[in-house]
């Protein structure tokens, strides 16, 4: 009997499925509308479609993994738990002081984010752990008791415990948690040393608060998911993709909720890496455009940029994450006029309910999808595989409202909405490229998501990128990424040690991290192949404020080759800053360990082939409004009819069940042997 491995991505508008039938290696893709108020309903609906239309046997599902936006949406919308914070006396204003840095040096009007916990719910506790981990002042039970009384009066649901230097000695945090569990079992609690035991009080406190803040909605969702899957007869426990590109059990995700913040976007990057590798592309920028937002990431030499300094909803998340930047523009982004009468797009989104006006669910404000439909880019009969009927007349009515206010025609408004969307993406992509120190023109743009294939070439033109890759199934690539994600978990231990001291503590810290990692693999991970450990350290010269991440060989630690560790730091510092200070004292601040295990990957289907350069068969034509010169009839190709070696020239559309690909004038397309479309700007550098 056939067995199945299922990957799912829950987006703001659609829930996508990628199903691998292991017996025949068949890969099934599916999109169903998301149910924002109850995301599990969309998963159940999709599973029923798989049973009814694709004969999938749910009792034969052997692996179930999905990416989720529950945590990040709760954080962005500020719909998390009502929390209190326990801090060391004297540190009550840690959430107000934050970091006195300008987030964007060129923007002088930025404000610090409003704390998730207001000052009146921050409670000072008599205790003090010193910088070396010794006890300066014992933990006061009386101050804990007084804080608990006040917290109850303030109506908190849970308490965050973040004491000074707890990453060096967690004894006081553990004792405070034990007290709360004994005296207030109805309140949940989170300790900073358990969430992420690393130095820097503000960042450690924030990530712990975020973890607790999104815990109730994530826990409710995962509990609902497990119950519904069991009722459907799915025999396996679900796994969740995590922000670092790996997977974790639903049980662990309930307590380590902060690690799911970039769950969905990370899945998209993993999926893009698979299809790009198959097409021989190693340096690329991902463009994942869904219904609510567009996510951008940079991949160099086949590996994604990872970061310890990402901000999510304005808050620093110092856990290792795939470096994904979110742009507030998607197919559901609403077009509106500001106080000066200027046309704007987003960040407000129509989402899946009611969705854009053309969905026919009562929305009257035009969204980007309405502009796409009005301009002819979308086929109203085949949108989302024909599961959602689009109504051009309703899109026209919504656009006409803005046109009247702007004293313009609906064609100009629709084009303007698309142009503004692309301009916003270009601005964000340019900022990201400058921040990361790359030239976009040296990269390929990989477009996916519901609208990524439609906008990729236009954004590439604005950015000077001359090559675009569109996967075979761009609309469900995030689900494929979830299904392809390896197991990866990160562990950290702050040691804060001069390299001229006794370094046996580093060896001890490594052994402790290794034990944690292997226990995680044994209890929380699915079956993996070739598990491996990757070691690194945050190091700096004595007197520096911030560290560089230095890859280390585990053998250096095991045999105590500290000179090799120091040499690796000097080499890394030279590469990052173009200078080094040989002979200067060095500090090893944090030791980091990642455990990685390979999961079973679904094979990517390859199309039939034809002689290279064979013109692709034209299926039909469609009237498209792509420029101010007016609508034109352009050829339409069917993705299902394309074979490796087929070529086409723009302007053209490629229709498929999960998206539409647009080739502007001056672009050519070739179907790669892997099935991906390789689009090139043959008119680059030519005045048009």
Buried (B, 14 or more C-beta within 10 A) or exposed (E): EEEBBBBBBBBBBBBBBBBBBBEEEBBBBBBBBBBBEEBBBBBBBBBBBBBEEBEBBBEBBBBBBBBBBBBBBBBBEEEBBBBBBBBBBEBBEBBEEBEEEEEEEEEEEEEBBEBBBBEEBBBBBBBBBEEEBEEEEEBBBEBBEBBBEBBEEBEBBBBBBBBBBBBBBBBBBBBBBEBBEEEBEEBBBBBBBBBBBBBBBBBBBBBBBBBBBBBBBBBEBBEBBBEBBEEBEBEBBBBBBBBBBBBBBBBBBBBBBBBBBBBBBBBBBBBBBBBBBBBEBBBBBBBBBBBBBBBBBBBBEEEBBBBBEBEBBBBBBBBBBBBBBBBBBBBBBBBBEEEEEEBBBBBBBBBBBBBBBBBBBEBEBBBBBBBBBBBBBBBBEBBBBEBBEBBBEBBBBBBBBBBEEBEBEBBBBBBBBBBBBBBBBBEBBBBBBEEBEBEBEEBBBBBBBBBBBBBBBBBBBBBBBBBBBBBBBBBBBBBBBBBBBBBBBBBBBBBBBEBEEEBEBBBEBBEBBBEBBEEBBEEBBBEBEEBEBBBBBBBBBEEBEEBBBBEBEBEBBEEEEBEBBBBBBBEBBEEEEEEBEEEEEBBBBBBBBBBBBEBBBBEBEBBEEBEEEBEBEBBEEBEBBBEEEEBBEBBBBBBEBBBBBBBBBBBBBBBBBBBBBBBBBBBBBBBBBBBBBBBBBEBBEEEE
